[in-house]
Amino acid sequence: MKFRALLASVLLAHASLAIPQGLPDLGDVSSTSLSEQQEKTIGDRVMRDVHADPDYIDDPEISDYINAIGSRLLAAAEGPHPAIDFFVVRDDTINAFALPGGHIGVHSALVLLTDNESELAGVLGHEIGHILQHHQARMLYGQRGVQFTSLAALALAILASRGGNQGGQVTEAAVASAGALQIQNQLDYTREHEREADRVGVTLVDRAGFAPRAMVTFFQKLLRANRLNELKGAPAYLRTHPLTTERIADMQDRVENMPSRLVADTFEYRIARAKLRVMMAGSPTEAVSLFQSMLADKTIVRPREQVYGLALAQRRARDFEAAWKTLAPLRDGGHSHPAFELLAGELQSDMGHPGEALAIYRAALQLHPEYRAIVYANLEVLQRMGRTQALLADVDKRLRAMPTDARLYELQARAYEAAGNLAAQHRSQAEAQYRRGNLAAAVDQLELAVKTKNGNFYDLSSAEARLREMRILLDNQRAAEKALKIDG
């Protein structure tokens, strides 16, 4: 997915809430130009397509990591603030962006460009700053004549910007339909927004215990990359987030008054980067070669994340025996990371040993009961082993603790299908679709559920009641989208 130039100032999300106390109060010209509900409607519409895109990285380890960093930064904002969902998309351009409704996306290439966790935190803090400072509402207030239809069209246009001629033509058409926004005015507002987001971001990074100077070094790195690549065009992040020497000087001045600290990277940061490197490598063979070259001159001390990356790459290349051998030293000594245990179980399953995989997962869950990736893997092995009742019992227990987890509902649906309970299967699929933001698909599944004849009275009655609720929600959603003239 190529989230490129259209992630300009028009998509700098805000939320219609009070500015948190203790952060720089840089002014909120209008908190009523775009209501919280209108913003949520636009954001939900965009995210339905984002979730369906193959470049959306639906990996629980990466998702949990990026949300943990985002939550740590948000916790540093005093006073009320919106809930924000953080996610990563597979893209070789360097970019990050905020969407209406409280969503912040980061390109995989940007994560890999960072040299330390504080640099990544600086980017996320900057994007959070856009949301906390209500930049979308302020931009719309300045444009005055702009209608919400312009914002809706531009929000949807980012999903058409996937590179290639066809994607470009679709994007241009979407921009043309939203022609009330004038590019120069957008850039003028954006420069001020960028300075404001910098100030908020630096404050959050410092309060959250990261190194604020790393935020400056990362933006300096981007500015140097821009100068070195002027003939090729600026990095996507600089096209959507105009960067100037004045901005960097302002950030430097601010961090001079903050305590200097050395902050060690978490191992989760190093693990996430290794996993993304394997995903981003052009081919399985290239992924293996990359990590072999990284480890070639490290015969005494071999960084665990690089050894893990090699094992991941070997698994991607389907060399399971080699991957198992590479992984083995990381699991010795009783200090194994849950990511290593997940990979060990996956490899045993790959090699046709589901019982061994199940034993690995269950032992790991004793130590890390909330590690989502292992929770899912454990349930998937139960499914492959045909242990339907054990799977249903485990999913039911998990859903009581995580009632909004779409993947758990999907696993539950598969188990009900295996058990021959079609009404319950469709009901679970409906709950999964609902939690992924696709109300129309949820209603379709519930309609199938009430039409089946093999469910018990409870299943059918429950499906009928839930169908009535979902239809009301869908009608409200469609009315809100119609008011904003959002198609599809």
matplotlib code that plots the C-alpha trace (Angstrom):
import matplotlib.pyplot as plt

x = [0.0, 1.5, 0.3, 2.0, 1.6, -2.1, -1.2, -0.6, -2.0, -5.6, -5.2, -3.6, -6.2, -7.6, -10.1, -12.7, -11.5, -9.9, -6.1, -4.4, -3.1, 0.6, 1.2, 1.9, -1.5, -0.9, -4.5, -7.6, -9.2, -12.3, -13.1, -16.5, -15.6, -15.5, -17.3, -15.8, -18.5, -17.9, -14.2, -14.9, -17.1, -14.4, -11.7, -13.8, -14.5, -10.8, -9.7, -12.2, -10.1, -6.8, -7.6, -8.5, -5.4, -2.7, 0.0, -1.6, 0.6, -1.9, 0.9, 0.1, 3.7, 4.3, 0.9, 1.3, 4.8, 3.8, 0.7, 2.8, 5.1, 2.1, 0.3, 3.4, 3.6, -0.2, 0.1, 2.5, -0.3, -2.1, -5.8, -8.3, -7.2, -8.6, -8.0, -5.5, -4.9, -1.3, -0.5, 2.2, 1.9, 4.3, 5.8, 9.3, 8.7, 9.6, 6.4, 4.0, 0.6, -2.4, -6.0, -9.3, -10.9, -7.7, -5.5, -1.7, 0.0, 3.7, 5.5, 7.7, 10.6, 10.4, 10.7, 13.8, 15.3, 15.4, 18.6, 17.1, 13.7, 13.7, 13.8, 10.7, 9.0, 9.8, 7.9, 4.9, 5.0, 4.9, 1.9, 0.2, 0.8, -1.2, -4.2, -3.9, -3.7, -6.9, -5.1, -7.8, -10.5, -8.1, -7.3, -11.0, -11.7, -9.1, -10.5, -14.0, -15.6, -14.4, -17.1, -16.7, -17.0, -13.6, -12.1, -13.9, -12.7, -9.2, -9.3, -10.5, -8.0, -5.0, -6.2, -6.0, -2.4, -0.7, 1.8, 1.5, -0.5, -3.9, -3.4, -2.2, -5.2, -7.6, -5.8, -5.9, -9.6, -10.2, -8.2, -10.0, -13.4, -12.1, -10.9, -12.0, -8.7, -5.9, -2.4, -0.5, -2.9, -2.5, 1.3, 1.1, -1.1, 1.0, 4.2, 2.7, 1.1, 4.4, 6.1, 3.2, 3.3, 7.1, 6.7, 4.0, 6.0, 9.2, 7.3, 5.7, 8.9, 10.7, 7.9, 7.6, 11.2, 12.7, 15.6, 14.2, 17.5, 16.8, 13.8, 16.1, 18.7, 16.0, 14.7, 18.3, 18.8, 15.7, 16.8, 20.3, 18.6, 16.5, 19.6, 21.3, 18.4, 17.0, 17.1, 15.1, 12.5, 12.1, 11.3, 7.6, 7.7, 9.1, 6.5, 3.7, 5.6, 7.5, 10.8, 13.0, 16.2, 14.1, 12.0, 15.1, 16.7, 13.5, 13.5, 17.2, 16.5, 13.7, 15.7, 18.7, 16.5, 15.6, 17.7, 20.2, 19.6, 20.8, 17.9, 18.5, 16.4, 13.9, 14.4, 10.9, 12.1, 15.0, 12.7, 10.1, 12.9, 14.2, 10.8, 10.1, 13.5, 12.5, 9.1, 10.6, 13.4, 12.6, 12.7, 13.2, 16.8, 17.6, 16.2, 18.5, 21.5, 20.9, 21.0, 23.9, 25.9, 25.0, 26.2, 29.3, 31.8, 30.2, 31.7, 32.0, 29.0, 26.0, 23.1, 20.1, 17.8, 20.0, 20.1, 16.3, 16.0, 18.1, 15.8, 12.8, 14.3, 15.1, 11.6, 10.4, 12.6, 11.0, 14.3, 12.7, 15.5, 18.1, 15.8, 15.3, 19.1, 19.6, 16.9, 18.1, 20.8, 18.4, 16.1, 18.8, 19.5, 15.9, 15.8, 14.0, 11.9, 8.2, 9.0, 11.5, 9.0, 6.4, 8.8, 9.8, 6.2, 5.6, 8.7, 7.5, 4.1, 5.8, 7.7, 4.5, 4.8, 1.7, 1.9, 5.4, 4.2, 1.3, 3.6, 5.9, 2.9, 1.4, 4.7, 5.2, 1.6, 2.3, 5.0, 3.4, -0.4, -1.3, 1.1, -1.4, 0.7, 1.1, -2.5, -3.5, -0.9, -2.0, -5.6, -4.6, -2.7, -5.8, -7.8, -5.4, -5.4, -9.2, -9.6, -12.7, -14.2, -10.9, -10.6, -14.1, -13.5, -10.2, -11.7, -14.6, -12.3, -10.1, -13.1, -14.2, -10.9, -10.6, -14.2, -13.1, -10.6, -11.6, -9.2, -10.5, -14.0, -12.6, -11.0, -14.3, -16.1, -13.8, -14.4, -18.1, -17.9, -15.9, -18.6, -21.3, -23.0, -23.6, -25.8, -23.0, -20.4, -22.1, -22.7, -19.0, -18.0, -20.4, -18.7, -15.3, -16.5, -18.1, -14.8, -13.0, -15.3, -17.3, -20.9, -22.4, -20.5, -21.6, -25.2, -24.8, -23.4, -26.2, -28.8, -27.2, -27.3, -31.0, -31.8, -30.0, -32.1, -29.5, -28.9, -30.4, -33.0, -30.5, -28.2, -31.0, -32.6, -29.2, -28.5, -31.9, -31.4, -27.9, -29.1, -31.6, -28.8, -26.4, -29.0, -29.6, -25.8, -25.5, -28.4, -26.8, -23.4, -24.8, -26.7, -23.5, -21.6, -24.3, -24.3, -20.5, -21.0, -18.6, -19.2, -18.8]
y = [0.0, 3.3, 5.9, 8.8, 12.5, 12.6, 12.1, 15.8, 18.3, 17.4, 14.0, 15.3, 13.9, 15.6, 14.7, 17.2, 17.0, 19.5, 20.0, 18.0, 20.1, 20.5, 20.3, 23.4, 25.0, 26.3, 27.3, 25.5, 27.9, 25.8, 22.5, 22.4, 22.5, 18.7, 16.8, 13.8, 11.6, 13.0, 12.4, 8.8, 8.2, 9.2, 7.3, 4.1, 4.2, 4.6, 1.9, -0.7, -0.6, -0.4, -3.6, -5.3, -4.3, -7.1, -4.6, -3.9, -5.9, -7.9, -9.4, -9.5, -9.1, -6.0, -4.6, -5.1, -3.5, -0.4, 0.1, -0.3, 2.5, 4.7, 4.0, 4.9, 8.2, 8.9, 8.1, 11.1, 13.4, 14.9, 15.2, 13.6, 12.5, 10.4, 6.7, 6.1, 2.9, 2.5, 0.2, -0.7, -1.1, -2.8, -0.1, 0.8, 4.5, 6.4, 7.8, 8.0, 9.6, 10.4, 9.7, 11.1, 9.2, 8.4, 6.2, 6.5, 4.4, 3.9, 2.5, -0.5, 1.3, 4.1, 1.7, 0.2, 3.6, 4.4, 3.6, 3.4, 3.2, 6.9, 7.9, 5.8, 7.3, 10.7, 10.0, 8.6, 11.5, 14.0, 12.2, 12.2, 15.9, 16.4, 14.7, 16.4, 19.8, 19.4, 20.3, 18.9, 21.2, 24.2, 23.6, 23.3, 26.5, 28.3, 27.1, 28.1, 27.3, 23.7, 21.1, 17.8, 16.1, 17.4, 15.7, 12.5, 12.3, 13.0, 10.4, 7.8, 8.8, 7.7, 4.1, 4.6, 5.9, 2.6, 3.4, 2.8, 4.6, 3.3, 4.2, 7.7, 8.3, 7.3, 9.5, 12.5, 12.0, 11.9, 15.1, 16.8, 15.9, 17.6, 20.7, 23.1, 22.6, 24.7, 23.2, 26.3, 27.0, 23.4, 23.8, 27.1, 25.6, 22.5, 24.3, 25.7, 22.4, 20.7, 23.1, 22.6, 18.8, 19.0, 20.9, 18.5, 15.4, 16.5, 17.0, 13.6, 11.8, 13.4, 12.7, 9.1, 8.5, 8.4, 10.5, 13.7, 14.4, 11.3, 13.1, 15.8, 13.4, 11.5, 14.6, 15.7, 12.3, 12.8, 16.3, 15.0, 12.2, 14.8, 16.8, 13.7, 12.6, 15.8, 14.4, 11.4, 13.5, 14.0, 11.0, 10.6, 11.7, 15.1, 15.6, 15.0, 16.6, 19.7, 19.9, 23.0, 23.9, 26.3, 23.4, 21.5, 24.5, 25.0, 21.4, 21.7, 24.7, 22.9, 19.7, 21.8, 22.6, 18.9, 16.4, 14.5, 10.7, 7.5, 5.2, 1.5, 0.0, -2.6, -6.1, -5.8, -3.0, -5.1, -8.1, -6.0, -4.6, -8.1, -9.4, -6.4, -6.9, -10.5, -9.3, -6.6, -8.6, -9.2, -13.0, -15.7, -16.3, -12.6, -12.6, -15.5, -13.9, -10.6, -12.0, -14.4, -11.3, -9.4, -12.3, -13.2, -11.2, -11.7, -15.1, -14.3, -12.2, -12.8, -10.4, -12.4, -10.4, -11.1, -14.8, -14.7, -12.9, -15.6, -18.3, -16.4, -16.0, -19.7, -20.5, -18.1, -20.1, -23.3, -24.6, -25.7, -27.9, -25.1, -22.7, -25.0, -25.4, -21.7, -21.0, -23.6, -21.6, -18.7, -21.0, -22.5, -21.4, -20.7, -17.1, -17.5, -14.7, -15.5, -14.6, -17.4, -19.8, -18.8, -19.5, -22.8, -23.9, -22.8, -24.7, -27.9, -27.5, -26.9, -30.1, -32.1, -32.3, -30.5, -32.3, -30.9, -27.4, -27.6, -28.5, -25.5, -23.1, -24.3, -24.0, -20.5, -19.4, -20.4, -17.7, -15.2, -15.8, -12.6, -12.9, -12.7, -14.3, -17.5, -17.5, -17.6, -20.1, -22.4, -22.3, -22.8, -26.0, -27.3, -26.7, -28.6, -31.5, -31.6, -30.9, -28.8, -28.9, -27.9, -25.1, -23.8, -24.0, -22.1, -19.4, -18.9, -18.3, -15.9, -13.9, -13.2, -11.5, -10.0, -9.4, -7.1, -9.5, -10.1, -13.0, -14.9, -14.7, -16.0, -19.0, -19.6, -19.5, -22.2, -24.4, -24.1, -24.9, -28.1, -28.9, -28.5, -25.6, -23.3, -20.8, -20.3, -20.2, -17.3, -15.5, -15.7, -14.5, -11.6, -10.6, -10.7, -8.5, -6.1, -5.7, -5.2, -2.3, -4.0, -3.7, -4.6, -8.0, -8.5, -8.1, -10.5, -13.1, -12.7, -13.0, -16.3, -17.3, -16.8, -18.7, -21.9, -24.7, -26.6, -24.2, -24.6, -22.2, -20.1, -19.7, -18.6, -16.3, -14.7, -14.2, -12.6, -10.1, -9.3, -8.8, -6.2, -4.4, -4.6, -3.3, -0.2, 0.4, -0.1, 2.3, 4.9, 4.4, 4.7, 7.8, 9.4, 8.5, 9.8, 13.1, 13.3, 12.0, 9.1, 6.4, 2.7]
z = [0.0, -1.0, 1.5, -0.3, -1.0, -0.1, 3.5, 3.6, 6.0, 5.2, 6.9, 10.1, 12.4, 15.5, 18.2, 19.5, 23.1, 25.5, 25.0, 27.8, 30.7, 30.9, 27.1, 25.0, 24.5, 21.0, 20.3, 19.0, 16.6, 16.2, 17.9, 16.3, 12.6, 12.6, 15.3, 17.0, 15.5, 12.0, 12.3, 13.6, 10.6, 8.1, 10.0, 10.3, 6.5, 5.7, 8.1, 6.7, 3.5, 5.3, 7.2, 4.0, 2.2, 1.9, 2.9, 6.3, 8.7, 10.8, 13.0, 16.7, 17.8, 15.7, 16.4, 20.2, 20.1, 18.2, 20.3, 23.5, 22.4, 21.4, 24.7, 26.7, 24.9, 25.3, 29.0, 29.3, 28.1, 31.1, 31.1, 28.7, 25.3, 22.6, 22.2, 19.3, 17.3, 16.0, 13.1, 10.6, 6.8, 4.5, 2.4, 1.2, 1.4, 4.6, 6.0, 9.0, 9.1, 11.3, 10.1, 11.3, 14.1, 16.0, 13.8, 13.3, 10.7, 10.2, 7.2, 7.7, 6.0, 8.5, 11.4, 9.8, 9.2, 12.9, 14.7, 18.2, 19.9, 20.9, 17.3, 16.6, 19.7, 18.3, 15.1, 17.0, 19.4, 16.5, 15.0, 18.3, 18.5, 15.4, 16.9, 20.3, 18.7, 16.6, 13.3, 11.1, 12.6, 12.4, 8.8, 7.9, 9.8, 7.9, 4.6, 5.7, 2.3, 2.3, 2.9, 4.6, 1.2, 0.4, 3.4, 2.8, -0.8, 0.2, 3.0, 0.6, -2.1, 0.1, -0.5, -4.3, -4.1, -4.5, -7.2, -10.9, -13.5, -12.6, -8.9, -9.8, -12.1, -9.4, -6.9, -9.2, -9.8, -6.1, -5.6, -8.4, -6.8, -3.7, -5.5, -2.9, -1.0, -2.5, -2.3, -1.2, 1.6, 2.8, 2.9, 4.7, 7.4, 7.5, 8.3, 11.4, 12.3, 12.0, 14.4, 16.9, 16.5, 17.1, 20.4, 21.7, 20.4, 22.2, 25.4, 25.2, 24.3, 27.3, 29.8, 28.6, 29.4, 25.9, 24.8, 23.3, 21.4, 19.3, 17.8, 16.6, 15.2, 13.3, 11.6, 10.8, 9.2, 7.0, 6.1, 5.0, 3.0, 1.3, 0.3, -1.0, -3.0, -4.5, -8.0, -7.0, -5.1, -1.3, 1.0, 1.4, 5.0, 3.9, 1.2, 3.8, 6.7, 5.3, 7.2, 7.5, 9.2, 11.3, 12.6, 13.5, 15.2, 17.2, 18.3, 19.3, 21.4, 23.2, 24.0, 25.3, 28.3, 28.9, 30.8, 28.7, 29.0, 27.5, 26.9, 26.1, 23.4, 24.5, 23.2, 21.7, 19.5, 18.2, 17.7, 15.7, 13.4, 12.8, 11.9, 9.6, 7.8, 7.0, 5.7, 3.6, 2.0, -1.7, -1.5, 1.1, -0.3, 0.0, 3.6, 4.6, 2.9, 4.6, 8.1, 7.3, 6.2, 9.3, 11.5, 9.3, 11.3, 14.7, 15.7, 19.4, 20.4, 18.1, 18.7, 19.7, 17.4, 14.4, 15.1, 15.6, 12.2, 10.5, 11.9, 10.7, 7.3, 7.1, 8.0, 5.3, 2.9, 4.3, 5.6, 8.8, 10.1, 9.6, 11.3, 14.3, 14.6, 14.4, 17.0, 19.5, 21.3, 21.9, 23.9, 26.1, 29.6, 30.8, 29.5, 26.3, 24.9, 24.1, 20.4, 20.4, 21.8, 19.3, 16.5, 18.0, 18.1, 14.5, 13.3, 15.1, 13.5, 10.1, 10.5, 11.2, 15.0, 16.3, 19.7, 20.3, 19.1, 21.6, 24.4, 23.6, 23.5, 26.7, 28.6, 27.2, 28.1, 31.7, 31.8, 29.3, 29.5, 27.7, 24.7, 21.9, 19.2, 21.3, 22.3, 18.6, 17.7, 20.4, 19.3, 15.7, 16.6, 18.5, 15.3, 13.1, 15.6, 15.4, 19.1, 18.6, 22.0, 23.7, 21.2, 21.9, 25.7, 25.4, 23.0, 25.3, 28.3, 26.2, 24.9, 28.5, 29.0, 25.4, 24.2, 21.3, 19.7, 16.1, 15.6, 18.5, 17.0, 13.7, 15.4, 17.2, 13.9, 12.4, 15.5, 15.2, 11.5, 12.3, 14.9, 12.3, 14.2, 11.3, 13.2, 15.8, 13.0, 11.3, 14.6, 15.4, 11.9, 12.4, 15.7, 14.0, 11.1, 13.5, 15.4, 12.2, 11.4, 8.6, 9.8, 6.4, 6.4, 10.0, 9.1, 6.2, 8.5, 11.0, 8.3, 7.3, 11.0, 11.4, 8.2, 9.3, 10.7, 12.6, 15.5, 18.9, 20.2, 22.1, 19.1, 16.8, 19.4, 20.1, 16.4, 15.8, 18.7, 17.6, 14.0, 15.1, 16.9, 14.0, 11.5, 13.6, 13.8, 10.1, 9.3, 11.5, 9.9, 6.4, 7.3, 8.7, 5.6, 3.4, 5.2, 4.5, 1.0, 1.5, -1.1, -0.5]

ax = plt.figure().add_subplot(projection="3d")
ax.plot(x, y, z, "-o")
ax.set_aspect("equal")
plt.show()
